[in-house]
Amino acid sequence: MLFISIFVLDIYNIKIKIMNKLVIGIIVVFGLFFIFRYFNSLRKGEPTGDELSRLIVQKSSSLAFYVSLYLWILISYFSDRLNFETDQLIGYGIIAMAIIFAGIWSIFKIIGLKKD
């Protein structure tokens, strides 16, 4: 019985290590992407932050914030049904917020912004 408990704890510790690496990996990849775009613009002689880029980031961040509010409502609603600890739920929520922002930013970058 003790051997099974140790085995389950080892699996749990491995899961936490993988989650921590995933969070750090997503943050690093997201940062490297923006750094790559910045240096690529410098190399081409383009302005690094034009009005359209700033407007796309502003619109995507405001929409991502709005969507992430609903995400946190869903997380709080399902938190008693999920078998995760609080720190895991917060970590998954932060990862989801980053993915939501990246997705919305990508959509705005591809289709552009429409005039109101």
N, C-alpha and C positions, 0 to 999 in steps of 0.2 A: 504494500500500500504506500509506503514511503517512497519507493522508487517511482510510482506513478505520479505522486505529488511533485517530486523533483522534476520529472519529465514535463509535466504541465507548466510548471514555473519557468523552465527553460524555454518552452515554446512561447510563453507570454513575454519573456525578456527579449527573445529574438524579434517578436512582433513589434515591440516598442522601439528597438534599435532600427528596424527597417523603416518605421514611420518617421523617426527623427531624421534618418538619411533622406527620405523622400521629401520632407519639408525643406531641408537644407538644399537638396538638389533642385527642387522647383524654384527656390529663391535665386540660386546661383545661375540657373539657365535663363531665367527671366532677366536678371541683371546683365548677363553676358550678351543677351540679344540686344538690349538697348545700347550697351557699350559698343557692340559691333556696328549697329546702325549709325551711331554718332561718329565713329572713326571712318566709316565708309563715306559718310557725307563730307567729312573734312578732306578726305583723300580726293573726292571728286570736285571739291571747291564749292559745294553747295552750302547754303546756310543750314546750320545744325538745328535750329528751332524756328521754323516759319509759322505764320499765323494758322495755316491749315492743320499742321501737326499739333500745335497747342490746342486748337479747337477740338480736334479728334480726341486727344487725351482728356480734355475737360468733359466733353459729352460722354465718353465711354466711362470715365470714373464716376460721373453722377448717375448714370444708368446702372452701373455695376453696384454702386452703393444701394440704390433703390431695390435692385433684385436681391442683394445679399441680406437686406432686412427681412424679406420673405424667407430666405434660406434659414436665418436664425430663428424665425418663428416656427418653421418646420422642424428644426433641430430641437427646439425646446418642447414642441408638442410630442415628438417621437422619442425624447430622451429617456422616458421611463420604460419604453418598450424595447429599447436597444440595450445590449449588454456591454456598453462601453463605459469607461470611467470619464469623469468630467474633463480631465486634461486631454484625453483622446478625442472627445467630441469637439473641444475647442480647436485642437490641431486639425482635425478634418474640416471644420468650418473655415479655418484660415486658408487651408489648401483650396477648398471650394471657392472662396472669395477670389483668390489669385487666378484660378481657372476661369471664373466668370468674367473677371476684368480682361484677361487675355483674349477670351472668346469674343467679347463685345468690342474690344479694340480692333481685333482682326476683322470683324464684320464691318465696322466703320471704315477701316483702312481699305477694304476691298470695294465696298459699294459706295463709299463716300458719304458726304453729308448733304442732306437736302435743304434747300432754302425754306425757311418758315414763312 
